[in-house]
Amino acid sequence: MCLLDQVLSWDAQRIECASATHRAIDHPLRAYDRLGAACALEYAAQAMAVHGALLQPQSARAAGFGMLASARALELYVTRLDEVPDDLIIRAQCEQADARGARYSFTVSAAQGLLAQGRASLVLSPERL
């Protein structure tokens, strides 16, 4: 499942992505005919995964995988994402990273303002160690 439409910018510490998939009627995370705001965490996690892949040498990208280990200080400012009329802008900033994993802060916003924010930790699989 790929929820991101494009990478707008990135560098060694941060990434910014855009998505319009939250408005799709067949969105894979829709439940009870709605896309809850907590799904913003999945958008952020995918941005973090893309950031990690972009930082890896091409030869290392196929080896191993990462898992979302924890989410903290998740703040949701809307109830539903599917009612947001504009594209989502997902920003993630790497606060710490090593061979075992990474910690990011993130925001999910749209033209009307901040929709969600928080922090997440990723753990890399043993194949990457």
C-alpha positions in Angstrom: 0.0 0.0 0.0 1.6 3.3 -1.1 -0.3 6.4 0.1 2.2 9.0 -1.0 1.9 10.6 -4.4 5.2 12.5 -4.5 8.3 13.6 -2.7 8.4 17.4 -2.8 11.8 17.8 -1.2 14.3 16.1 1.0 17.8 16.3 2.5 19.8 14.3 5.1 17.5 15.4 8.0 14.0 15.9 6.5 11.5 15.0 3.9 8.4 16.6 2.6 5.8 14.6 0.6 2.3 15.2 -0.8 -0.7 13.0 -1.2 -4.3 13.2 -2.5 -5.1 9.6 -1.7 -7.0 10.5 1.5 -10.0 11.5 -0.7 -10.1 8.1 -2.5 -13.4 6.3 -1.9 -11.5 3.0 -2.1 -8.7 4.0 0.3 -7.4 0.8 1.9 -7.6 2.3 5.5 -11.2 3.5 5.2 -13.5 2.0 7.8 -17.2 2.6 8.3 -17.2 4.8 5.2 -14.6 7.2 6.6 -10.9 7.8 6.9 -10.1 8.6 10.5 -7.5 11.2 11.4 -5.3 8.6 13.2 -4.4 7.3 9.7 -2.2 10.4 9.5 0.4 8.3 11.4 0.5 5.8 8.4 1.2 8.7 6.0 4.0 9.9 8.3 5.4 6.4 8.6 5.5 6.1 4.9 7.3 9.4 4.5 9.9 8.2 7.1 10.4 5.0 5.1 10.9 6.9 1.9 13.4 9.2 3.6 15.3 6.2 4.9 15.4 4.6 1.5 16.6 7.8 -0.1 19.5 8.0 2.3 20.6 4.4 1.7 23.0 3.5 -1.1 21.1 1.8 -4.1 22.8 -1.6 -3.3 21.4 -1.5 0.3 17.8 -0.6 -0.5 16.6 -4.1 -1.1 18.1 -5.6 2.1 15.9 -5.6 5.2 13.0 -3.5 6.2 11.8 -1.2 9.0 8.9 -1.4 11.4 7.1 1.4 13.3 8.0 0.7 16.9 6.2 3.5 18.7 4.3 6.7 18.2 4.3 9.3 20.9 2.7 12.7 21.5 0.3 12.1 18.6 -2.0 15.1 18.4 -5.0 15.1 16.0 -6.6 18.4 15.1 -9.4 17.0 12.8 -11.6 14.0 13.2 -11.5 12.7 9.6 -8.9 13.0 6.8 -11.3 12.1 4.0 -13.1 15.4 4.5 -10.0 17.5 4.0 -10.4 19.0 0.5 -6.8 19.8 -0.2 -3.7 17.6 -0.7 -2.0 16.5 2.4 1.6 17.7 3.1 3.5 15.3 5.2 6.8 16.5 6.7 9.2 14.3 8.8 12.4 15.3 10.4 14.9 12.8 11.6 16.0 13.6 15.2 18.3 10.6 15.7 19.3 7.6 13.5 21.8 4.7 13.7 22.0 1.2 12.2 19.3 -0.1 14.5 16.6 2.5 13.8 15.5 6.1 13.8 13.4 8.6 15.7 11.4 11.3 13.7 9.1 14.1 14.5 6.3 14.7 11.9 3.4 16.9 10.8 0.6 16.3 8.5 -1.1 19.5 7.2 -3.1 20.9 4.3 -4.0 24.3 3.1 -6.3 24.9 6.1 -3.5 24.2 8.6 -2.1 21.6 10.8 -4.0 18.3 10.9 -1.8 16.1 13.0 1.7 15.9 14.6 3.8 13.7 16.7 6.9 11.6 17.0 7.6 8.1 15.9 10.4 5.5 16.3 11.4 3.0 13.6 13.3 -0.2 14.2 15.3 -1.7 11.3 15.2 -5.5 10.7 18.3 -7.6 11.6 19.1 -7.9 7.9 20.2 -4.3 8.0 22.4 -4.6 11.1 
